[in-house]
Amino acid sequence: MLVLGLLTYRQVGYWHDTESLWRRTLVLTQDNYVAHKGLAAILLRDPGSTEEAMAHYRTVLAIRPDDARANVVLGEYEQRHGNLQAAIEHYQTVAFSSASVVSRAVACASLGFAYGQMGQQEKAKQALEMSLQFVPGQVPAMVALGLIAETDGHPAEAVREFSRAVAIQPTDVELLLLAHALQQEGRADEANTMAERAARTSSNLPKAQRQVEALLIGK
C-alpha cells in the first residue's frame, strides 16, 4: 500500500493540470501531434510563452502539414512579425485544402488582410469575397472590401459593403465609414444622417473617429 501510495502521488504530479498532462504525454510518446497541439494551445494563452507555443505548432506541421489550426496560428504569428509571404503560404494551405468550411473562411479572410498589407488589392478582394462565400456575414471582411473599393475609386461599391456591415453590426465605426463613403459618392444628406446616428449611439465618438481616420489612411 505504501508503494502504491507513493506511485499514485507521483502520477498525480503529472496529471494535476492539462499542461502537465500534455507535457507528460510528449515524454511518453513520439510524433504525437495531438499532444503538441494541445500544449501549444495552452501556452498560447500566456504572452510569455508564445515562442514555445509556436515551436510546438511547427512540430505539428512537421507531422501533419495540412493541420488547419497550426497553419492559421503560425500564419498570424508570421503576419504580426512582417513575414507576409510566409503567412500567406500558411493561409493558402488551409484555404485550398481544409475540409472545414469555417477554417477555409478564416484562412481566406486572413489571406485578404495579408494581401492588403502587401498592396495587392485585387488578390485581397478575391480572398475576402471567397471568405464571405464560405461564411456570410463577416463584418471585418465587409469593411475591408469597402476600404478596398474606396481605394480603387468606387464609392458606390464602398457604400454597398459598408451598408452590409452596418446592417449586421451598426456600431459607430461602421456608421462613420458608411457616412464617409456616402459623402464620397455625393450623397451628403444621407452621409449626415449616418454621422448623426453614429454620434447618438457612440459611447466614445472621438475614439471612433480616430479609428475611422486610421482605417481610411491605411486603406
Buried (B, 14 or more C-beta within 10 A) or exposed (E): EEEEEEEEEEEEEBEEEEBBBBBBBBEEEEEBBEBBBBBBBBBBEEEEBBEBBBEBBBBBBEBBEEBBBBBBBBBBBBBEEEBBEBBBBBBBBBBEBBEEEEBBBBBBBBBBBBBBBEEBBEBBBBBBEBBBEBBEEBBBBBBBBBBBBBBBEBBEBBBBBBBBBBEEBBBBBBBBBBBBBBBBBEBEEBBEBBBEBBBEEBEEBEEBBEBBEEBBEEB
